[in-house]
């Protein structure tokens, strides 16, 4: 099972950590970054979004895949070797958690 992680920073300074799992979909943990603690950064999660993939699968029109949440994502420097991303959040639909360890290669960047 191939997994990928992405970190997006929106123009309003909101952070989104997207974790893709092949043959399932994507889980997004979103919120604003808190002050760093040493090497570790933290996002205060206030929203979780779950999107499944597959032929004909589309996000629900009622946005029921977007959930108010309370939790955190912590991560280390993505440019300094293997980096971890750990996210946990509670929602009205139950808890969500994810852990990811990078391969240590510097991330590629796309600017639009």
C-alpha positions as CSV (number, residue, x, y, z in Angstrom):
1,X,0.0,0.0,0.0
2,X,1.6,3.3,-1.1
3,X,1.2,6.3,1.1
4,X,2.0,9.9,0.5
5,X,1.8,13.0,2.6
6,X,1.4,16.7,1.6
7,X,1.5,19.9,3.7
8,X,-0.2,22.9,2.2
9,X,-0.2,26.4,3.7
10,X,-3.1,28.6,2.4
11,X,-2.8,32.3,2.0
12,X,-4.8,32.8,5.2
13,X,-2.0,30.9,7.0
14,X,-4.3,27.9,7.5
15,X,-2.4,24.6,7.3
16,X,-3.6,21.4,5.7
17,X,-1.9,18.1,6.2
18,X,-3.1,15.6,3.6
19,X,-2.4,11.9,3.9
20,X,-3.1,9.8,0.8
21,X,-3.5,6.1,1.0
22,X,-3.7,4.3,-2.3
23,X,-7.0,2.4,-3.0
24,X,-8.7,4.2,-0.1
25,X,-8.5,8.0,-0.5
26,X,-7.3,10.9,1.5
27,X,-7.6,12.2,5.1
28,X,-7.0,15.9,5.7
29,X,-6.2,17.4,9.1
30,X,-6.6,21.2,9.0
31,X,-6.0,24.1,11.4
32,X,-3.6,26.8,12.3
33,X,0.0,26.3,13.3
34,X,1.0,26.7,17.0
35,X,4.4,27.9,18.2
36,X,7.1,25.4,17.6
37,X,8.6,23.3,20.4
38,X,12.2,22.6,19.6
39,X,12.5,20.7,16.3
40,X,8.8,19.9,16.4
41,X,6.0,21.9,14.8
42,X,2.3,21.6,15.6
43,X,-1.0,22.3,13.9
44,X,-4.0,22.8,16.1
45,X,-6.5,20.7,14.2
46,X,-10.1,22.1,14.0
47,X,-11.3,20.2,10.9
48,X,-11.0,16.7,9.4
49,X,-12.0,15.9,5.8
50,X,-12.2,12.3,4.5
51,X,-12.4,11.7,0.8
52,X,-12.6,8.2,-0.7
53,X,-11.4,7.4,-4.2
54,X,-12.7,5.0,-6.9
55,X,-14.6,5.0,-10.1
56,X,-17.6,7.3,-9.8
57,X,-16.9,8.3,-6.2
58,X,-17.5,12.0,-5.5
59,X,-17.5,14.0,-2.3
60,X,-21.0,14.2,-0.8
61,X,-23.0,17.3,-1.8
62,X,-23.9,17.9,1.8
63,X,-20.2,18.1,2.9
64,X,-20.8,15.3,5.4
65,X,-17.2,14.3,4.8
66,X,-16.0,17.6,6.5
67,X,-16.1,17.4,10.3
68,X,-15.4,19.9,13.0
69,X,-12.5,18.5,15.1
70,X,-10.3,19.0,18.0
71,X,-6.7,17.6,18.0
72,X,-3.2,18.1,16.8
73,X,-0.7,17.2,14.1
74,X,3.0,17.3,15.0
75,X,5.8,17.1,12.5
76,X,9.5,17.6,12.2
77,X,11.6,19.4,9.5
78,X,10.8,17.8,6.2
79,X,14.2,18.8,4.8
80,X,16.4,17.3,7.6
81,X,16.2,13.6,6.8
82,X,13.4,11.3,7.8
83,X,10.5,13.3,9.2
84,X,7.5,12.1,11.1
85,X,3.9,13.4,10.9
86,X,1.5,12.3,13.7
87,X,-2.1,13.5,13.7
88,X,-4.9,12.7,16.2
89,X,-8.3,14.4,16.3
90,X,-11.7,13.8,17.8
91,X,-14.9,14.5,15.8
92,X,-18.6,14.0,16.2
93,X,-18.2,10.8,14.1
94,X,-15.4,9.4,16.2
95,X,-11.6,9.7,16.5
96,X,-9.2,10.0,13.6
97,X,-5.5,9.3,13.7
98,X,-2.6,8.9,11.3
99,X,1.1,8.4,11.5
100,X,3.6,8.9,8.6
101,X,7.4,8.6,8.3
102,X,9.0,10.1,5.3
103,X,11.7,8.4,3.3
104,X,14.2,11.2,4.1
105,X,14.3,12.6,0.6
106,X,13.6,16.4,0.4
107,X,10.0,17.1,-0.6
108,X,9.3,18.4,-4.0
109,X,7.5,21.8,-4.2
110,X,4.9,23.0,-6.6
111,X,4.0,26.7,-6.8
112,X,0.9,28.0,-8.6
